[in-house]
Amino acid sequence: MAADQSLEPQLLKNVSSPFLWLHRGTHEIFPHQPESQNPDESLEQRILKSDRPLRIKLGIDPTGSEIHLGHSIVIRKLRAFQDAGHTAILLIGDFTARIGDPP
């Protein structure tokens, strides 16, 4: 965990301050333009130019009857979008949880 914390300032040095929340805890953000100097430029531009909040959707289809700790990573990022004023939608599929994974 200490290694991740030491790498984070290096990864965030080229990120403009309004988007630090977006890049925190991420490795790569899509969509991006590979030929661009800033690979996340298109998403940042979309957020800045949009006159309405983004609609961010996260779908989880648990394989058991419970949501586990591993789901918390993406749920926390969904919450970061919500805290930034965007619309967050969490979809939980229940069919696989009811019948279990097929063999």
C-alpha atoms as an extended CHARMM CRD file, in Angstrom:
* protein
*
       103  EXT
         1         1  MET       CA              0.0000000000        0.0000000000        0.0000000000  PROA      1               0.0000000000
         2         2  ALA       CA              2.8720000000        2.3770000000        0.6820000000  PROA      2               0.0000000000
         3         3  ALA       CA              4.0820000000        1.8740000000       -2.8990000000  PROA      3               0.0000000000
         4         4  ASP       CA              0.7130000000        3.0110000000       -4.2670000000  PROA      4               0.0000000000
         5         5  GLN       CA              0.7960000000        6.1420000000       -2.1350000000  PROA      5               0.0000000000
         6         6  SER       CA              4.3040000000        7.0500000000       -3.3080000000  PROA      6               0.0000000000
         7         7  LEU       CA              3.3350000000        6.6500000000       -6.9750000000  PROA      7               0.0000000000
         8         8  GLU       CA              0.1560000000        8.6960000000       -6.7330000000  PROA      8               0.0000000000
         9         9  PRO       CA              1.8170000000       12.1740000000       -6.6080000000  PROA      9               0.0000000000
        10        10  GLN       CA              3.8570000000       11.2970000000       -9.7170000000  PROA      10              0.0000000000
        11        11  LEU       CA              0.7600000000       10.2190000000      -11.6150000000  PROA      11              0.0000000000
        12        12  LEU       CA             -1.2170000000       13.2910000000      -10.5610000000  PROA      12              0.0000000000
        13        13  LYS       CA              1.4130000000       15.9680000000      -11.2780000000  PROA      13              0.0000000000
        14        14  ASN       CA             -0.0020000000       16.7340000000      -14.7700000000  PROA      14              0.0000000000
        15        15  VAL       CA             -3.6470000000       16.7020000000      -13.7070000000  PROA      15              0.0000000000
        16        16  SER       CA             -5.4210000000       20.0240000000      -13.3330000000  PROA      16              0.0000000000
        17        17  SER       CA             -6.7530000000       20.6160000000       -9.8190000000  PROA      17              0.0000000000
        18        18  PRO       CA            -10.5060000000       20.4620000000      -10.6430000000  PROA      18              0.0000000000
        19        19  PHE       CA            -10.0110000000       16.8460000000      -11.7380000000  PROA      19              0.0000000000
        20        20  LEU       CA             -7.8910000000       15.4720000000       -8.9030000000  PROA      20              0.0000000000
        21        21  TRP       CA            -10.9610000000       13.6740000000       -7.5160000000  PROA      21              0.0000000000
        22        22  LEU       CA            -11.4340000000       11.9430000000      -10.8730000000  PROA      22              0.0000000000
        23        23  HSD       CA             -7.8700000000       10.6270000000      -11.1170000000  PROA      23              0.0000000000
        24        24  ARG       CA             -7.4010000000        9.6280000000       -7.4780000000  PROA      24              0.0000000000
        25        25  GLY       CA             -7.0820000000        5.8620000000       -7.1470000000  PROA      25              0.0000000000
        26        26  THR       CA             -7.2760000000        5.2020000000      -10.9050000000  PROA      26              0.0000000000
        27        27  HSD       CA             -4.7820000000        3.8060000000      -13.3760000000  PROA      27              0.0000000000
        28        28  GLU       CA             -6.3870000000        4.8070000000      -16.6600000000  PROA      28              0.0000000000
        29        29  ILE       CA             -9.5690000000        6.6110000000      -17.6330000000  PROA      29              0.0000000000
        30        30  PHE       CA            -11.5590000000        5.9070000000      -20.8010000000  PROA      30              0.0000000000
        31        31  PRO       CA            -12.4380000000        7.3050000000      -23.3030000000  PROA      31              0.0000000000
        32        32  HSD       CA             -9.1070000000        8.7940000000      -24.1820000000  PROA      32              0.0000000000
        33        33  GLN       CA             -7.2060000000        9.9260000000      -27.2320000000  PROA      33              0.0000000000
        34        34  PRO       CA             -3.8820000000        8.0210000000      -27.4680000000  PROA      34              0.0000000000
        35        35  GLU       CA             -2.2530000000       10.7010000000      -29.6450000000  PROA      35              0.0000000000
        36        36  SER       CA             -2.9940000000       13.4290000000      -27.0890000000  PROA      36              0.0000000000
        37        37  GLN       CA             -0.4570000000       14.6030000000      -24.5020000000  PROA      37              0.0000000000
        38        38  ASN       CA             -3.0970000000       14.2120000000      -21.8150000000  PROA      38              0.0000000000
        39        39  PRO       CA             -4.8060000000       10.8390000000      -22.3330000000  PROA      39              0.0000000000
        40        40  ASP       CA             -7.8510000000       11.8830000000      -20.3100000000  PROA      40              0.0000000000
        41        41  GLU       CA             -8.3860000000       15.1780000000      -22.1260000000  PROA      41              0.0000000000
        42        42  SER       CA            -11.6060000000       14.1860000000      -23.8680000000  PROA      42              0.0000000000
        43        43  LEU       CA            -13.3790000000       13.2280000000      -20.6270000000  PROA      43              0.0000000000
        44        44  GLU       CA            -12.1920000000       16.3900000000      -18.8730000000  PROA      44              0.0000000000
        45        45  GLN       CA            -13.3370000000       18.5000000000      -21.8220000000  PROA      45              0.0000000000
        46        46  ARG       CA            -16.7160000000       16.7690000000      -21.8170000000  PROA      46              0.0000000000
        47        47  ILE       CA            -17.1830000000       17.5340000000      -18.1410000000  PROA      47              0.0000000000
        48        48  LEU       CA            -16.1810000000       21.1920000000      -18.6070000000  PROA      48              0.0000000000
        49        49  LYS       CA            -18.2470000000       21.8050000000      -21.7480000000  PROA      49              0.0000000000
        50        50  SER       CA            -21.3900000000       20.0080000000      -20.6410000000  PROA      50              0.0000000000
        51        51  ASP       CA            -24.2310000000       22.1610000000      -19.4100000000  PROA      51              0.0000000000
        52        52  ARG       CA            -25.6870000000       19.2310000000      -17.4890000000  PROA      52              0.0000000000
        53        53  PRO       CA            -24.1940000000       16.6410000000      -15.1500000000  PROA      53              0.0000000000
        54        54  LEU       CA            -22.8680000000       13.3530000000      -16.4820000000  PROA      54              0.0000000000
        55        55  ARG       CA            -24.9270000000       10.2290000000      -15.8590000000  PROA      55              0.0000000000
        56        56  ILE       CA            -22.5790000000        7.5850000000      -14.4650000000  PROA      56              0.0000000000
        57        57  LYS       CA            -23.8640000000        4.0090000000      -14.3130000000  PROA      57              0.0000000000
        58        58  LEU       CA            -22.3540000000        1.0900000000      -12.4240000000  PROA      58              0.0000000000
        59        59  GLY       CA            -23.7760000000       -2.3870000000      -12.8310000000  PROA      59              0.0000000000
        60        60  ILE       CA            -22.9830000000       -5.1270000000      -10.3260000000  PROA      60              0.0000000000
        61        61  ASP       CA            -24.1190000000       -8.7110000000      -10.7410000000  PROA      61              0.0000000000
        62        62  PRO       CA            -23.0420000000      -10.4620000000       -7.5450000000  PROA      62              0.0000000000
        63        63  THR       CA            -22.3910000000      -14.1730000000       -7.8460000000  PROA      63              0.0000000000
        64        64  GLY       CA            -23.5660000000      -14.8070000000       -4.3010000000  PROA      64              0.0000000000
        65        65  SER       CA            -26.1710000000      -13.3810000000       -1.9880000000  PROA      65              0.0000000000
        66        66  GLU       CA            -23.9170000000      -10.5700000000       -0.7600000000  PROA      66              0.0000000000
        67        67  ILE       CA            -21.9360000000       -7.6500000000       -2.1060000000  PROA      67              0.0000000000
        68        68  HSD       CA            -18.3570000000       -8.0110000000       -0.8350000000  PROA      68              0.0000000000
        69        69  LEU       CA            -15.5210000000       -5.6270000000       -0.0260000000  PROA      69              0.0000000000
        70        70  GLY       CA            -14.1650000000       -5.7710000000       -3.5810000000  PROA      70              0.0000000000
        71        71  HSD       CA            -17.2350000000       -3.9070000000       -4.8000000000  PROA      71              0.0000000000
        72        72  SER       CA            -16.4140000000       -0.9570000000       -2.5350000000  PROA      72              0.0000000000
        73        73  ILE       CA            -13.6760000000        0.3250000000       -4.8650000000  PROA      73              0.0000000000
        74        74  VAL       CA            -15.9980000000        1.0950000000       -7.7640000000  PROA      74              0.0000000000
        75        75  ILE       CA            -18.8270000000        2.1770000000       -5.4570000000  PROA      75              0.0000000000
        76        76  ARG       CA            -16.5120000000        4.7620000000       -3.8770000000  PROA      76              0.0000000000
        77        77  LYS       CA            -15.5770000000        6.1010000000       -7.3220000000  PROA      77              0.0000000000
        78        78  LEU       CA            -19.2770000000        6.2940000000       -8.1680000000  PROA      78              0.0000000000
        79        79  ARG       CA            -19.7390000000        8.3190000000       -4.9820000000  PROA      79              0.0000000000
        80        80  ALA       CA            -16.9030000000       10.6680000000       -6.0530000000  PROA      80              0.0000000000
        81        81  PHE       CA            -18.8100000000       11.4280000000       -9.2590000000  PROA      81              0.0000000000
        82        82  GLN       CA            -21.9380000000       12.0430000000       -7.1920000000  PROA      82              0.0000000000
        83        83  ASP       CA            -20.0530000000       14.3800000000       -4.8340000000  PROA      83              0.0000000000
        84        84  ALA       CA            -18.8360000000       16.3180000000       -7.8950000000  PROA      84              0.0000000000
        85        85  GLY       CA            -22.4490000000       16.9930000000       -8.9010000000  PROA      85              0.0000000000
        86        86  HSD       CA            -23.0070000000       14.2150000000      -11.4290000000  PROA      86              0.0000000000
        87        87  THR       CA            -25.8610000000       11.6940000000      -11.4490000000  PROA      87              0.0000000000
        88        88  ALA       CA            -24.8370000000        8.2840000000      -10.1070000000  PROA      88              0.0000000000
        89        89  ILE       CA            -26.8750000000        5.1780000000      -10.9060000000  PROA      89              0.0000000000
        90        90  LEU       CA            -26.1330000000        1.8530000000       -9.2090000000  PROA      90              0.0000000000
        91        91  LEU       CA            -27.7320000000       -1.2070000000      -10.8250000000  PROA      91              0.0000000000
        92        92  ILE       CA            -27.6460000000       -4.4890000000       -8.9520000000  PROA      92              0.0000000000
        93        93  GLY       CA            -28.5310000000       -7.6010000000      -10.9020000000  PROA      93              0.0000000000
        94        94  ASP       CA            -30.1920000000      -10.2110000000       -8.7530000000  PROA      94              0.0000000000
        95        95  PHE       CA            -30.7610000000      -13.1600000000      -11.0600000000  PROA      95              0.0000000000
        96        96  THR       CA            -27.2300000000      -14.5990000000      -10.8330000000  PROA      96              0.0000000000
        97        97  ALA       CA            -27.2900000000      -14.1050000000       -7.0670000000  PROA      97              0.0000000000
        98        98  ARG       CA            -30.4900000000      -16.1500000000       -6.8730000000  PROA      98              0.0000000000
        99        99  ILE       CA            -29.3730000000      -19.1020000000       -8.9790000000  PROA      99              0.0000000000
       100       100  GLY       CA            -25.5840000000      -18.9110000000       -8.6070000000  PROA      100             0.0000000000
       101       101  ASP       CA            -22.9550000000      -19.1220000000      -11.3110000000  PROA      101             0.0000000000
       102       102  PRO       CA            -23.4660000000      -21.8510000000      -13.8910000000  PROA      102             0.0000000000
       103       103  PRO       CA            -20.9760000000      -24.7460000000      -13.6620000000  PROA      103             0.0000000000
